[in-house]
């Protein structure tokens, strides 16, 4: 498509911007060096002919799409490795800091078939492998000399790990494990890259030794020949078929029949099995959380980026599209002038930023916890696991909902594949299920909160993210003093969680007194538990965003501070309005206070209106990454939509063969 001038309405929006966008971008990306690397990488790959699709891949077959995404993935890896090596940064121990570069985030809309290799296979080697095993596998994996995946979920079991059926039985005569999939439901199902891409995988299986089962453990299994890529003996492997999204990821199934692997193929950083079959348990059962927690931390970050991209598309399109009259005497207005449109989109812009700040905070907690873990301290791992669980829920559910709101806000054109909402929605929707189904994760967080409440009742010191519960022990449900102050509103979320937790614990005890088992009583209280766990997660998002914004104010100019303050207020007000019933119940908020909260919320929408496009521009997503005809920087929406339509294979010939084969006989028929 030839270069065109920027749409005048979109340019007018940019002219209204009152803050330094580059300064905002530097903060958003993480500093000058990271921004320079990001832009350099994006410019480099956009200029590469290997990434120019002659025909959009959504017109390709399932097989063609997979083959093209594998080609792109290998190009990304090869070129990024070369660039990083030249810069002296290609270090296996620090690969996580350039994982985005290795995956070419956003460069493959259909998702990267090497994604699970970098996000789960390598972290699993680090998290589960002994020093000797890391020496054996880590360098090869980082250099893609071996390509792997993480095989946990089965056809019949997912989040309930204890129910997994795959077995690894130790044979002391040969010093080997024998792996089997005893039933159809025990087949591994869903691992990314498993179908045709990988030749190794870490298989989670029930460990049997000397006639006893020791539960789920990880095993390194080679599934394809290193030279021919043919499946090895006893390996039944293939593709699970088309999906809503992640179409390039190559999800697969795996069946195992008497597959023998050496004893030292069991990943033994934590638990161990000796040559005589003696099982040496890990110092703590929570050590198994490591890889899953890492992935959930990454998910929160990825969701923030996906929501920001969707909001960018919708805000830009809403500035170009004109629809309806506000004043009948004047022309049709930009859709973004409608307050209802602002209420759909502006809170999502603020929420994307809040989630990104939360992911930064969560990453810092993760690094501290892992550092302590390496010194033998396990105290903070359950806390990290609990907060990562509920943040994974909040980020994925809000992003899936938010992307759909953005699509609907773009009217009919948002339904087109070339708008690219389908991609962002499918990514978020899938993330609501993988790495722990969301409801189950909320129950895991609530189980932790119940345990912490009982400890608080006993007078024990609590971990930082739940220490606020100590303020509510020994009192009946109390009315938290309400005010319009942001710290007070955020603290009100703590009051809601604590009081709902108190009531839930009482309900559990009441049900137990009626003769139910503790498990049955907890199940009966499930609705209350998942709700309070979600609000706990939302409190953490607001607290993280507020604290990170406060730190940023010291480093940016006044014009940027003003915008940040509005964004912070908007996300807090928006979340508070969504739980207004609980706030009226557990705080001193009155109807007058609620009306004022709504007015403050609407004032934030009005204050953001002149800078909406400036903010999404400052997210710094090039057209190459956004991949949207509606959200392109130049705003020439209609020209781009028509150009995309012309790429359809059905428009390459004036008459399709179906006319002669089917339509003409039908039309000429006298039946």
Secondary structure, DSSP 8 states (H G I E B T S, - for coil): -------HHHHHHHHT--S-HHHHHHHHHTSHHHHHHHHHHHHHHHH-GGG--SS-GGGS-HHHHHHHHHHHHHHHHHHHHHHHHHTT---GGGGGGGHHHHHTTTT-TT--TTHHIIIIIHHHHHHH--HHHHHHHHHHHHTTSS-EEEE--BSS-SS-GGG---EEEEETTTTEEEEE--SGGGSEE--TTTTTT-SEEEEEEEEEETTEEEEEEEEEEE-B-TTT--B-TTEEEEE----SS-TTS--EEEEESSEEEEGGGB--SSSEE-TTS-EE--S-GGGGGHHHHHHHHHHHHHHHHHHHHHHHHHHHHHHH-B-S-SSTTS---BGGGSHHHHHHHHHHHHHHHHHHHHHHHHHHHHHHHHHHHHTT--TTHHHHHHHHHHHHHHHHHHHHHHHHHHHHHTGGGGGSGGG-HHHHHHHHHHHTTTTS-HHHHHHHHHHHHHHHHHHHHTT----GGGGGGGGGTTS-S--B---S-HHHHHHHHHHHHHHHHHHHHHHHHHHHHTT--HHHHHHHTHHHHHHHHHHHHHHHHHHHHHHHHHHHHTTS-HHHHHHHHHHHHHHHHHHHHHTHHHHHHHB---HHHHHHHHHHHHHHHHHHGGGHHHHHHHT---HHHH--SSS-TT--HHHHHHHHHTTSGGGSSSS-THIIIIIHHHHH---
